[in-house]
Amino acid sequence: MNEFIDYTAENNYAIITIKNGKANAISPLVIDGLNAALDQAEKENKVVILTGQPGIFSAGFDLKVMKKSAESAKELVIKGSKLSLKMLSFPKPIIIACSGHAIAKGAFLLLSADYRIGVEGDFKIGLNEVMIGMTMHHAGIAIANARLSEVYINRSVNNAEIYNPTDAIKAGFLDVIVPESYLLTTAIKIAEMFSQLNEKAHAATKLIVRKQHLENLTKAISLDATSTISISN
């Protein structure tokens, strides 16, 4: 891994923790660390629990990188989209223990996992790209289409609506919310349950269920590679 990602292996699961400053920003190095951690979990045949820091799962892409240049923004967005593709097709279950706010790429990571546990409290979850001056990229739309209903796609993608944890369940970003003190224990309980799934059946079924979505996301990443991606002032 690296300094931004912690990896702890237990009997049936691995806990991957993002730790990158106050915003827990998704930078190129964070993505590199997540890819390495997922590879390690796959090698060790572990169910994955992905979490953040107390009060914040992730506020999204590193804005310093996004605002540096259109090229650096595009590189980071595509790198992040490829991470989502990896997560959506990952052979083992991925559980996100969403420890607080999850904005932009943080929310897209929620949409890229198999099971999402949030925490009670005054936390914000959603896609704020349009709010901050970023035309939503093709891959983001493809991920949203895969996991959100049409009503919430419009509210979340076009209107940049941000939800509290309870409404985030309705929108499709979370599956359940628990008191903060129960977040990790609940995630571990779910991981132990998921470890009882037949490995080959789970991996194969996931690819069948998500076949069209994975194909759409792959095409969307290619479209983004020929598009301009930046944050307007």
Secondary structure by P-SEA (a helix, b strand, c coil): ccccbbbbbcccbbbbbbbccccccccaaaaaaaaaaaaaaaaaccbbbbbbcccccccccccccccccaaaaaaaaaaaaaaaaaaaacccbbbbcccccccaaaaaaaaaccbbbbbbcccccccccccccccccaaaaaaaaacccaaaaaacccccccccaaaaaaaccccccccccaaaaaaaaaaaaaaaccaaaaaaaaaaaaaaaaaaaaaaaaaaaabbbbbcc
